[in-house]
């Protein structure tokens, strides 16, 4: 993800800055997706594993990145509270 673009992006709901989700967080998220445990804010299941994602500063919300394009739609956000082993930092 381009650093200049990342510096401009923020969570559409909380306006918190976003960062690229680290490998540990991505692994925990994809493990839960594989187990069918992840739902988006609009209550639809996230069924496809993610190759890249952005996370809010407080690490409570994740947004997927598809083909290098962040999907910053509030209804498609993924709450990390639903992931038992999501790393705090």
Beta strands, then each sheet from edge to edge (+ up, - down):
strand 1: 18-20
strand 2: 53-56
strand 3: 61-66
strand 4: 69-70
strand 5: 78-79
sheet 1: 1+ 2- 3+ 4-
sheet 2: 1+ 2- 3+ 5-
end
